[in-house]
Amino acid sequence: MSAVNFTEVWTKIYDLGLTEDPRIGSLFSLLSRSEPFTESQARLAADLRTATRHAGLSLGDRACLALALTIRGEVYTADRQWQNVNVGCDIHLIR
């Protein structure tokens, strides 16, 4: 998970008032690590804007894709609009 996406998750946790919920620790135990958002990934995320604009992907979405492309990984998302994006990495819908 990119550090940018890690921030998004924590923001949602704060918004929902779940910072003291013991299940949050279990959620983060599923992650092996948070990857730094590098300058090259930032440039790649910006480059992806043209290819993803039609699907309405956010900066965080593009940061996720940039990490996947950088490490040649796969992406898992619940956002259905991602199925309309082809940027060179495998994208799996989880629901």
C-alpha positions as CSV (number, residue, x, y, z in Angstrom):
1,M,0.0,0.0,0.0
2,S,1.3,3.4,-0.9
3,A,1.8,5.9,1.9
4,V,-0.7,8.1,0.1
5,N,-3.4,5.4,0.3
6,F,-2.4,4.7,3.9
7,T,-3.3,8.4,4.6
8,E,-6.6,7.9,2.9
9,V,-7.5,5.0,5.1
10,W,-6.5,6.8,8.3
11,T,-8.6,9.8,7.1
12,K,-11.6,7.6,6.7
13,I,-11.1,6.1,10.1
14,Y,-11.0,9.6,11.7
15,D,-14.1,10.7,9.7
16,L,-16.0,7.7,11.0
17,G,-14.8,8.2,14.6
18,L,-13.1,4.8,14.7
19,T,-9.7,5.7,16.0
20,E,-10.2,3.8,19.3
21,D,-11.9,0.8,17.7
22,P,-9.9,-2.4,18.4
23,R,-10.7,-3.8,15.0
24,I,-8.5,-1.1,13.4
25,G,-5.4,-2.9,14.6
26,S,-6.6,-6.1,12.9
27,L,-7.2,-4.2,9.7
28,F,-3.7,-2.9,9.6
29,S,-2.2,-6.2,10.5
30,L,-3.3,-7.4,7.1
31,L,-0.8,-5.0,5.5
32,S,2.8,-6.2,5.2
33,R,4.1,-2.6,4.9
34,S,3.4,0.9,3.7
35,E,5.5,2.0,0.7
36,P,6.9,5.5,0.5
37,F,5.5,7.7,-2.3
38,T,8.6,8.5,-4.3
39,E,9.2,11.4,-6.7
40,S,9.2,9.0,-9.7
41,Q,5.8,7.6,-8.5
42,A,4.5,11.1,-8.2
43,R,5.4,11.8,-11.8
44,L,3.9,8.6,-12.9
45,A,0.7,9.3,-11.0
46,A,0.5,12.7,-12.8
47,D,1.2,11.0,-16.1
48,L,-1.7,8.6,-15.4
49,R,-4.2,11.5,-15.2
50,T,-4.8,11.4,-18.9
51,A,-5.4,7.7,-19.1
52,T,-7.7,7.7,-16.0
53,R,-9.6,11.0,-16.2
54,H,-12.6,9.4,-18.0
55,A,-13.0,7.0,-15.0
56,G,-12.7,9.8,-12.4
57,L,-9.8,8.4,-10.6
58,S,-8.4,10.5,-7.8
59,L,-4.8,11.3,-6.9
60,G,-4.9,8.5,-4.3
61,D,-6.2,6.1,-6.9
62,R,-3.4,7.1,-9.3
63,A,-0.8,6.8,-6.5
64,C,-2.0,3.2,-6.0
65,L,-1.6,2.5,-9.7
66,A,1.8,4.1,-9.8
67,L,3.0,1.9,-7.0
68,A,1.6,-1.2,-8.7
69,L,3.3,-0.2,-12.0
70,T,6.6,0.5,-10.2
71,I,6.8,-2.8,-8.4
72,R,5.0,-4.8,-11.2
73,G,2.2,-5.7,-8.8
74,E,-1.5,-6.1,-8.9
75,V,-4.2,-3.8,-7.7
76,Y,-7.3,-4.8,-5.6
77,T,-10.1,-2.3,-5.4
78,A,-13.8,-2.0,-4.6
79,D,-14.2,0.9,-7.0
80,R,-16.0,-0.4,-10.1
81,Q,-14.9,2.5,-12.3
82,W,-11.4,1.1,-12.2
83,Q,-12.6,-1.7,-14.5
84,N,-12.7,0.9,-17.3
85,V,-9.0,1.7,-16.9
86,N,-6.1,0.0,-18.7
87,V,-2.7,1.3,-17.6
88,G,-0.6,-1.8,-17.7
89,C,-1.2,-3.6,-14.4
90,D,-3.8,-6.1,-13.4
91,I,-6.8,-4.6,-11.6
92,H,-9.0,-6.9,-9.5
93,L,-12.5,-5.9,-8.2
94,I,-13.1,-7.3,-4.7
95,R,-16.9,-6.9,-4.8
